[in-house]
Amino acid sequence: MGLPLRATKASCVRGLIAGAVATLVLAALGCQQTGGGQGQAGTRSSPAHSAHAMTATSARSPSASPHGTAASAPPRTIPSVRDFTPATGPGWRPGSGSRVVADLNGPLADEARTIAAELGLRTASGTARRGDLSLALDPGQSGGGEAYTLTVGGGRARITGPADAGVFYGTRTVKQALRSGGRLPEGVIHDRPGRPQRGLNLDIARKFFTAGWIEARMREMADLKLNQLALHFSDDQGFRIQSTSHPEIVSAQHLTKAQVRQIVALGQRLHITVIPEIDSPGHLGAVIRAHPQLQLRNAGGTTFQGSVDISNPAAARIVDQLMREYAPLFPGRWWHLGADEYLALTVKDPQASFPKLVAAAKAKYGPNARVQDLVTGWLNDRARLARQLGKQPKAWNDGFFAGGVVKPDKNIEVEYWTGRLKETARPPLEYLKEGRKVVNLNDSYLYYVLGEPGGFTYPTGERIYESWSPAVLRSSTPVADKSLTGPNRILGARFAIWGDRPEAQTPAQVAQGIRLPLAALAQRVWDPGKPPLSWSDFTRLAERLGV
């Protein structure tokens, strides 16, 4: 059987059509019958939490499958499953009496209701029976909180994991396997991510995206087992979230706090952490427009766009007030401090150009302190506040300077994006040798910069799929020392959308443009091995799955 038929609400109430009729309907929809999930789909799958069912079912026994009893092949999913032990048997697909069984008052209630809605099934508590899909926690299971085991046999399917996140990812495998092959193969899947941080970085400061657009991308991310959405909501062009402490800085187009709470709540259901970023001490143009006294000027009075005068205590005060205001709005683990492209450090001689900053540095850190020490002190102060607010701080790699009197806090995660900035950026190996943990946002592969300014080109999924890995932090060369590139050091990666020329693409064009690159990233951060499919087969599968 080919692509599962989406059941209407009426069909869910009346019961489900016979297998022969389902086959005719699928043929009418242009969906070929398959045994191994080959071919392409004419429509995209419904997102997580959709009210539409995605599975046509049979009036036969719920476990019945037309595939015979040969040993099963692995399910076709993105990302691919990492370990599959095949068995002989018909596999599993939902039938007319199938249910999703879980403790509906327990920690897997959301996961059960989500997959039940997607498959057009009802939920139930108690003992699973033939034809059911059951979900359960197994605290003793290995692999970490995002691991899961999916067992298919005896006409049943069962997902277990040590935590709810892993069980949720198991349901993503179920959804995709039914979409690609019409059934779950008989056997046992053991699956887990290769890297703990996997996601999307979204610039809503330069180009505003609506809450609805963001939520649609989150549903797509969830099906790809991605778990982070970083929101860059403050920059020179705009400040995009409602503020009560500083309403004067907020742009006309912005998200309300109610909308942000809705985004965060959706993320919690989809196991996606929403990470806020207020970039400082650069990229603060929206704040400076409302507070021009904070503008950085050199000795000759020249202004530097987006950069605040960090010798002025009022600059730190406003950023800290905003951090305190937004911390409760974003209950996740991380806070992004930015720290990139502070323009005082991009001139030939910062000490001569900014005597006021030099004086402040010496007053605070001693006679040998320089401008970079004052900037590093700013970063450390914000990181200290982030930890006080219960957050793990992150910052861009060009905010970590070599030498100097003041050293960047070792606890700040390095978000490595570039080595192009010769004044401030350093090779990836230097950060790793300092004992720092790094996240990959390599601008040569993972930057989708609207309008393609400054030598950027829109990244292709094929290039990510074929030649990138988490160890490729800069340009196209992986870090050679493999002892420094494991998942405890290079924590993962995010694909980044930047709105430098916001009118260059519509939101719909952006959504389409990132589709295959994001799918390729998902494959490479989930499974550390060589991708099992050719790029052409991968693109056909992505189309069939609607990811």
C-alpha positions as semicolon CSV with decimal commas, in nm:
position;residue;x (nm);y (nm);z (nm)
1;M;0,000;0,000;0,000
2;G;0,126;0,347;-0,082
3;L;0,065;0,678;0,089
4;P;-0,186;0,657;0,374
5;L;-0,517;0,832;0,313
6;R;-0,604;1,123;0,541
7;A;-0,933;1,038;0,709
8;T;-1,199;1,306;0,739
9;K;-1,372;1,373;1,070
10;A;-1,681;1,199;0,936
11;S;-1,489;0,888;0,841
12;C;-1,337;0,872;1,187
13;V;-1,686;0,869;1,333
14;R;-1,845;0,622;1,089
15;G;-1,562;0,373;1,086
16;L;-1,296;0,310;0,830
17;I;-1,316;0,190;0,471
18;A;-1,219;-0,154;0,350
19;G;-0,869;-0,218;0,220
20;A;-0,977;-0,267;-0,141
21;V;-1,167;0,061;-0,142
22;A;-0,873;0,237;0,023
23;T;-0,647;0,111;-0,254
24;L;-0,881;0,251;-0,519
25;V;-0,898;0,586;-0,341
26;L;-0,522;0,603;-0,310
27;A;-0,486;0,525;-0,678
28;A;-0,728;0,807;-0,755
29;L;-0,509;1,039;-0,549
30;G;-0,207;0,942;-0,757
31;C;-0,030;0,752;-0,480
32;Q;0,149;0,441;-0,602
33;Q;0,143;0,118;-0,404
34;T;0,483;0,038;-0,260
35;G;0,659;-0,219;-0,054
36;G;0,961;-0,016;0,043
37;G;0,844;0,343;0,047
38;Q;0,980;0,439;-0,297
39;G;0,823;0,709;-0,511
40;Q;0,698;1,056;-0,441
41;A;0,393;1,206;-0,279
42;G;0,171;1,457;-0,445
43;T;0,086;1,633;-0,118
44;R;0,274;1,731;0,195
45;S;0,196;1,564;0,526
46;S;-0,005;1,739;0,790
47;P;0,201;1,893;1,072
48;A;0,219;1,771;1,428
49;H;-0,098;1,841;1,624
50;S;-0,299;1,861;1,301
51;A;-0,660;1,760;1,327
52;H;-0,633;1,578;0,994
53;A;-0,572;1,204;1,005
54;M;-0,307;1,072;0,771
55;T;-0,380;0,700;0,753
56;A;-0,622;0,496;0,546
57;T;-0,706;0,175;0,727
58;S;-0,840;-0,165;0,650
59;A;-1,147;-0,352;0,771
60;R;-0,927;-0,656;0,814
61;S;-0,735;-0,735;1,131
62;P;-0,549;-0,421;1,239
63;S;-0,213;-0,594;1,203
64;A;-0,284;-0,726;0,855
65;S;-0,047;-0,609;0,585
66;P;-0,022;-0,700;0,216
67;H;0,357;-0,725;0,235
68;G;0,387;-1,093;0,316
69;T;0,621;-1,243;0,573
70;A;0,968;-1,173;0,435
71;A;1,223;-1,015;0,667
72;S;1,154;-0,645;0,699
73;A;1,355;-0,358;0,557
74;P;1,424;-0,048;0,769
75;P;1,159;0,223;0,761
76;R;1,230;0,515;0,530
77;T;1,247;0,826;0,746
78;I;1,430;1,159;0,777
79;P;1,649;1,137;0,971
80;S;1,711;0,767;0,912
81;V;1,689;0,534;1,209
82;R;2,030;0,436;1,344
83;D;1,972;0,072;1,435
84;F;1,710;-0,170;1,306
85;T;1,687;-0,542;1,379
86;P;1,451;-0,694;1,121
87;A;1,207;-0,973;1,189
88;T;0,977;-1,184;0,979
89;G;0,620;-1,069;0,986
90;P;0,358;-0,843;0,835
91;G;0,450;-0,530;1,027
92;W;0,193;-0,288;1,165
93;R;-0,043;-0,027;1,040
94;P;-0,354;0,115;1,205
95;G;-0,677;-0,072;1,156
96;S;-1,040;-0,001;1,232
97;G;-1,003;-0,094;1,599
98;S;-0,656;0,042;1,658
99;R;-0,589;0,276;1,950
100;V;-0,300;0,474;2,092
101;V;-0,254;0,338;2,444
102;A;-0,077;0,531;2,719
103;D;-0,134;0,666;3,067
104;L;-0,350;0,962;2,968
105;N;-0,296;1,123;3,306
106;G;0,078;1,075;3,291
107;P;0,380;1,237;3,124
108;L;0,306;1,087;2,781
109;A;-0,047;1,222;2,748
110;D;0,055;1,493;2,498
111;E;0,255;1,246;2,289
112;A;-0,037;1,003;2,280
113;R;-0,291;1,265;2,179
114;T;-0,062;1,410;1,914
115;I;0,007;1,087;1,728
116;A;-0,354;0,973;1,772
117;A;-0,479;1,292;1,605
118;E;-0,229;1,253;1,324
119;L;-0,330;0,891;1,258
120;G;-0,703;0,940;1,309
121;L;-0,713;0,705;1,608
122;R;-0,864;0,726;1,952
123;T;-0,660;0,720;2,271
124;A;-0,702;0,475;2,557
125;S;-0,547;0,383;2,889
126;G;-0,484;0,035;3,015
127;T;-0,351;-0,275;2,843
128;A;-0,262;-0,268;2,475
129;R;-0,422;-0,525;2,249
130;R;-0,363;-0,649;1,897
131;G;-0,365;-0,359;1,653
132;D;-0,270;-0,092;1,908
133;L;0,021;0,148;1,926
134;S;0,136;0,181;2,287
135;L;0,363;0,439;2,449
136;A;0,548;0,389;2,777
137;L;0,841;0,524;2,973
138;D;1,131;0,294;3,057
139;P;1,366;0,483;3,292
140;G;1,626;0,207;3,271
141;Q;1,659;0,227;2,896
142;S;1,998;0,345;2,770
143;G;2,080;0,618;2,519
144;G;1,971;0,932;2,701
145;G;1,645;1,121;2,722
146;E;1,599;1,152;2,346
147;A;1,651;0,781;2,272
148;Y;1,367;0,543;2,201
149;T;1,294;0,182;2,113
150;L;1,017;0,097;1,867
151;T;0,912;-0,268;1,869
152;V;0,676;-0,412;1,608
153;G;0,549;-0,768;1,646
154;G;0,241;-0,972;1,723
155;G;0,019;-0,719;1,548
156;R;0,124;-0,442;1,786
157;A;0,364;-0,149;1,789
158;R;0,523;-0,023;2,109
159;I;0,741;0,283;2,172
160;T;0,946;0,308;2,490
161;G;1,207;0,556;2,605
162;P;1,370;0,685;2,921
163;A;1,193;1,022;2,883
164;D;0,902;1,178;2,700
165;A;1,126;1,338;2,436
166;G;1,248;1,001;2,314
167;V;0,897;0,859;2,301
168;F;0,788;1,165;2,101
169;Y;1,066;1,103;1,848
170;G;0,947;0,746;1,822
171;T;0,606;0,876;1,719
172;R;0,777;1,085;1,449
173;T;0,926;0,764;1,313
174;V;0,583;0,601;1,316
175;K;0,429;0,894;1,131
176;Q;0,699;0,903;0,865
177;A;0,716;0,525;0,817
178;L;0,344;0,508;0,753
179;R;0,372;0,798;0,513
180;S;0,664;0,651;0,318
181;G;0,575;0,282;0,319
182;G;0,220;0,240;0,443
183;R;0,324;0,036;0,745
184;L;0,580;-0,009;1,021
185;P;0,821;-0,294;0,944
186;E;0,835;-0,597;1,172
187;G;1,134;-0,577;1,404
188;V;1,300;-0,353;1,661
189;I;1,436;0,000;1,616
190;H;1,687;0,145;1,862
191;D;1,737;0,511;1,783
192;R;1,903;0,814;1,940
193;P;2,053;1,145;1,827
194;G;2,420;1,187;1,749
195;R;2,425;1,543;1,890
196;P;2,218;1,695;2,172
197;Q;2,153;2,035;2,007
198;R;1,979;2,041;1,668
199;G;1,775;2,323;1,530
200;L;1,696;2,647;1,351
201;N;1,816;3,002;1,416
202;L;1,562;3,263;1,306
203;D;1,623;3,636;1,264
204;I;1,289;3,808;1,323
205;A;1,458;4,143;1,398
206;R;1,558;4,232;1,042
207;K;1,266;4,050;0,878
208;F;0,953;4,003;1,082
209;F;0,787;3,663;1,070
210;T;0,441;3,609;1,214
211;A;0,363;3,374;1,500
212;G;0,175;3,150;1,258
213;W;0,475;3,125;1,026
214;I;0,704;3,042;1,317
215;E;0,468;2,775;1,450
216;A;0,445;2,612;1,107
217;R;0,823;2,585;1,092
218;M;0,828;2,436;1,443
219;R;0,590;2,160;1,337
220;E;0,816;2,081;1,042
221;M;1,119;2,086;1,272
222;A;0,955;1,843;1,513
223;D;0,897;1,586;1,240
224;L;1,272;1,611;1,165
225;K;1,354;1,553;1,534
226;L;1,504;1,902;1,572
227;N;1,493;2,040;1,925
228;Q;1,597;2,409;1,928
229;L;1,454;2,731;1,786
230;A;1,672;3,035;1,855
231;L;1,492;3,369;1,811
232;H;1,715;3,667;1,726
233;F;1,457;3,935;1,802
234;S;1,670;4,247;1,860
235;D;1,897;4,416;1,607
236;D;1,961;4,749;1,435
237;Q;1,651;4,714;1,219
238;G;1,397;4,619;1,482
239;F;1,302;4,496;1,827
240;R;1,025;4,241;1,784
241;I;0,878;4,133;2,118
242;Q;0,644;4,338;2,335
243;S;0,818;4,497;2,634
244;T;0,678;4,644;2,953
245;S;1,014;4,762;3,088
246;H;1,109;4,947;2,768
247;P;0,807;4,983;2,536
248;E;0,982;5,272;2,359
249;I;1,222;5,035;2,180
250;V;0,959;4,796;2,038
251;S;0,895;4,800;1,662
252;A;0,548;4,841;1,516
253;Q;0,561;4,486;1,383
254;H;0,624;4,263;1,681
255;L;0,511;3,954;1,865
256;T;0,297;4,006;2,171
257;K;0,394;3,826;2,488
258;A;0,079;3,617;2,451
259;Q;0,199;3,504;2,108
260;V;0,542;3,421;2,248
261;R;0,382;3,216;2,525
262;Q;0,187;3,027;2,261
263;I;0,507;2,962;2,062
264;V;0,686;2,844;2,375
265;A;0,394;2,619;2,472
266;L;0,391;2,464;2,126
267;G;0,764;2,410;2,160
268;Q;0,715;2,229;2,488
269;R;0,464;1,993;2,325
270;L;0,700;1,937;2,031
271;H;1,013;1,911;2,250
272;I;1,164;2,223;2,095
273;T;1,334;2,469;2,328
274;V;1,287;2,833;2,225
275;I;1,609;3,027;2,290
276;P;1,595;3,409;2,312
277;E;1,876;3,627;2,183
278;I;1,929;3,993;2,269
279;D;2,255;4,067;2,092
280;S;2,489;4,307;2,272
281;P;2,697;4,523;2,291
282;G;2,664;4,542;1,912
283;H;2,350;4,506;1,701
284;L;2,152;4,731;1,937
285;G;2,039;4,991;1,685
286;A;1,673;4,962;1,780
287;V;1,763;5,042;2,141
288;I;1,993;5,328;2,038
289;R;1,720;5,495;1,833
290;A;1,516;5,534;2,151
291;H;1,823;5,608;2,366
292;P;2,074;5,799;2,149
293;Q;2,289;5,882;2,453
294;L;2,404;5,518;2,447
295;Q;2,559;5,547;2,100
296;L;2,927;5,451;2,069
297;R;3,147;5,730;1,930
298;N;3,519;5,742;1,864
299;A;3,753;6,022;1,968
300;G;3,649;6,226;1,667
301;G;3,277;6,190;1,734
302;T;3,208;5,935;1,459
303;T;2,924;5,697;1,542
304;F;2,936;5,320;1,493
305;Q;2,607;5,164;1,389
306;G;2,439;4,942;1,643
307;S;2,719;4,954;1,901
308;V;2,659;5,100;2,245
309;D;2,910;5,284;2,462
310;I;2,990;5,015;2,717
311;S;3,168;5,266;2,940
312;N;2,824;5,416;3,006
313;P;2,656;5,222;3,293
314;A;2,315;5,301;3,142
315;A;2,392;5,068;2,850
316;A;2,439;4,768;3,077
317;R;2,138;4,870;3,283
318;I;1,893;4,861;2,992
319;V;2,020;4,528;2,859
320;D;2,000;4,372;3,205
321;Q;1,649;4,505;3,256
322;L;1,542;4,343;2,931
323;M;1,704;4,013;3,025
324;R;1,522;4,011;3,358
325;E;1,194;4,094;3,188
326;Y;1,215;3,820;2,926
327;A;1,369;3,538;3,130
328;P;1,031;3,419;3,266
329;L;0,882;3,437;2,915
330;F;1,136;3,182;2,790
331;P;1,150;2,902;3,049
332;G;1,400;2,693;2,852
333;R;1,756;2,620;2,951
334;W;1,952;2,865;2,730
335;W;2,000;3,240;2,680
336;H;2,190;3,378;2,379
337;L;2,399;3,686;2,459
338;G;2,510;3,764;2,103
339;A;2,846;3,943;2,155
340;D;2,939;3,947;1,784
341;E;3,060;4,234;1,567
342;Y;3,116;4,500;1,830
343;L;3,250;4,767;1,597
344;A;3,498;4,922;1,841
345;L;3,715;4,615;1,784
346;T;3,698;4,621;1,404
347;V;3,905;4,939;1,362
348;K;4,283;4,937;1,309
349;D;4,372;5,074;1,654
350;P;4,090;5,047;1,910
351;Q;4,304;5,197;2,186
352;A;4,368;5,518;1,993
353;S;4,015;5,542;1,852
354;F;3,827;5,491;2,179
355;P;4,017;5,652;2,469
356;K;3,698;5,659;2,677
357;L;3,669;5,281;2,655
358;V;4,039;5,242;2,738
359;A;4,000;5,458;3,048
360;A;3,702;5,253;3,163
361;A;3,892;4,928;3,102
362;K;4,192;5,042;3,306
363;A;3,971;5,169;3,587
364;K;3,791;4,836;3,613
365;Y;4,060;4,582;3,525
366;G;4,397;4,747;3,588
367;P;4,668;4,937;3,399
368;N;4,726;4,667;3,135
369;A;4,362;4,641;3,032
370;R;4,256;4,725;2,678
371;V;3,928;4,778;2,494
372;Q;3,886;4,404;2,436
373;D;3,904;4,347;2,813
374;L;3,616;4,587;2,869
375;V;3,419;4,404;2,600
376;T;3,500;4,065;2,754
377;G;3,398;4,200;3,093
378;W;3,064;4,304;2,941
379;L;3,013;3,949;2,811
380;N;3,104;3,793;3,145
381;D;2,871;4,027;3,333
382;R;2,579;3,933;3,108
383;A;2,668;3,565;3,137
384;R;2,667;3,596;3,516
385;L;2,320;3,747;3,504
386;A;2,200;3,474;3,268
387;R;2,311;3,210;3,518
388;Q;2,142;3,398;3,801
389;L;1,825;3,381;3,592
390;G;1,868;3,005;3,557
391;K;2,002;3,008;3,201
392;Q;2,302;2,853;3,029
393;P;2,466;3,138;2,833
394;K;2,564;3,120;2,466
395;A;2,757;3,372;2,254
396;W;2,890;3,404;1,899
397;N;3,250;3,295;1,850
398;D;3,385;3,639;1,754
399;G;3,299;3,759;2,105
400;F;3,572;3,537;2,255
401;F;3,912;3,705;2,230
402;A;4,261;3,561;2,267
403;G;4,500;3,713;2,518
404;G;4,401;4,008;2,729
405;V;4,367;4,063;3,100
406;V;4,007;3,941;3,120
407;K;3,924;3,592;2,995
408;P;3,580;3,490;2,865
409;D;3,391;3,271;3,108
410;K;3,457;2,903;3,028
411;N;3,091;2,821;3,094
412;I;2,962;3,016;2,791
413;E;2,881;2,793;2,493
414;V;3,055;2,908;2,174
415;E;2,825;2,946;1,875
416;Y;3,080;2,917;1,594
417;W;2,964;3,095;1,280
418;T;3,265;3,245;1,104
419;G;3,636;3,283;1,062
420;R;3,598;3,569;0,816
421;L;3,641;3,848;1,071
422;K;4,019;3,861;1,097
423;E;4,012;4,117;1,379
424;T;3,809;3,904;1,618
425;A;3,740;3,550;1,491
426;R;3,977;3,260;1,550
427;P;4,011;2,904;1,412
428;P;3,771;2,653;1,573
429;L;4,052;2,445;1,718
430;E;4,156;2,731;1,947
431;Y;3,816;2,738;2,120
432;L;3,813;2,360;2,158
433;K;4,166;2,350;2,298
434;E;4,058;2,605;2,559
435;G;3,809;2,345;2,680
436;R;3,503;2,524;2,545
437;K;3,187;2,358;2,417
438;V;3,092;2,460;2,065
439;V;2,776;2,464;1,852
440;N;2,813;2,464;1,473
441;L;2,654;2,745;1,269
442;N;2,916;2,741;0,991
443;D;2,829;3,034;0,765
444;S;2,974;2,853;0,463
445;Y;2,703;2,586;0,484
446;L;2,432;2,683;0,731
447;Y;2,362;3,053;0,666
448;Y;2,054;3,144;0,463
449;V;2,111;3,519;0,422
450;L;1,830;3,698;0,240
451;G;1,949;3,880;-0,070
452;E;2,284;3,697;-0,064
453;P;2,496;4,000;0,039
454;G;2,867;3,997;0,112
455;G;2,948;3,686;-0,088
456;F;2,681;3,467;0,072
457;T;2,482;3,230;-0,148
458;Y;2,170;3,040;-0,050
459;P;2,288;2,703;0,088
460;T;2,179;2,383;-0,079
461;G;2,067;2,074;0,100
462;E;2,288;1,864;-0,125
463;R;2,606;2,037;-0,012
464;I;2,512;1,995;0,355
465;Y;2,416;1,632;0,297
466;E;2,726;1,538;0,099
467;S;3,014;1,736;0,250
468;W;2,920;1,889;0,587
469;S;2,933;1,733;0,933
470;P;2,924;1,881;1,285
471;A;3,306;1,877;1,283
472;V;3,312;2,110;0,979
473;L;3,299;2,430;1,182
474;R;3,478;2,666;0,946
475;S;3,486;2,669;0,567
476;S;3,482;2,307;0,440
477;T;3,758;2,152;0,653
478;P;3,669;1,940;0,956
479;V;3,854;1,981;1,283
480;A;4,135;1,727;1,254
481;D;4,163;1,628;1,620
482;K;3,876;1,382;1,659
483;S;3,922;1,373;2,036
484;L;3,781;1,728;2,038
485;T;3,486;1,674;1,801
486;G;3,263;1,433;1,991
487;P;2,909;1,522;2,102
488;N;3,034;1,636;2,443
489;R;3,250;1,905;2,277
490;I;3,073;1,995;1,951
491;L;2,721;1,989;2,088
492;G;2,536;2,007;1,759
493;A;2,430;2,257;1,496
494;R;2,161;2,498;1,386
495;F;2,062;2,622;1,041
496;A;2,034;3,002;1,042
497;I;1,800;3,239;0,856
498;W;1,921;3,600;0,845
499;G;1,709;3,886;0,711
500;D;1,982;4,120;0,583
501;R;1,771;4,217;0,280
502;P;1,424;4,144;0,410
503;E;1,238;4,212;0,086
504;A;1,451;3,967;-0,114
505;Q;1,215;3,679;-0,037
506;T;0,861;3,640;0,089
507;P;0,799;3,428;0,399
508;A;0,663;3,154;0,172
509;Q;0,981;3,161;-0,036
510;V;1,193;3,138;0,277
511;A;0,992;2,840;0,399
512;Q;1,040;2,662;0,068
513;G;1,406;2,761;0,039
514;I;1,507;2,615;0,374
515;R;1,311;2,290;0,338
516;L;1,578;2,061;0,195
517;P;1,874;2,224;0,374
518;L;1,695;2,177;0,706
519;A;1,616;1,814;0,624
520;A;1,980;1,754;0,530
521;L;2,097;1,913;0,855
522;A;1,855;1,694;1,051
523;Q;2,004;1,382;0,894
524;R;2,364;1,484;0,964
525;V;2,314;1,584;1,329
526;W;2,101;1,280;1,414
527;D;2,315;1,009;1,255
528;P;2,695;1,054;1,264
529;G;2,749;0,797;0,990
530;K;2,747;0,838;0,616
531;P;2,391;0,903;0,495
532;P;2,235;0,576;0,375
533;L;2,061;0,726;0,071
534;S;2,195;0,903;-0,233
535;W;2,100;1,269;-0,255
536;S;1,847;1,201;-0,532
537;D;1,682;0,928;-0,325
538;F;1,687;1,155;-0,020
539;T;1,510;1,435;-0,207
540;R;1,245;1,194;-0,334
541;L;1,190;1,068;0,019
542;A;1,169;1,424;0,153
543;E;0,903;1,503;-0,106
544;R;0,710;1,190;-0,020
545;L;0,725;1,267;0,352
546;G;0,637;1,632;0,302
547;V;0,938;1,756;0,499
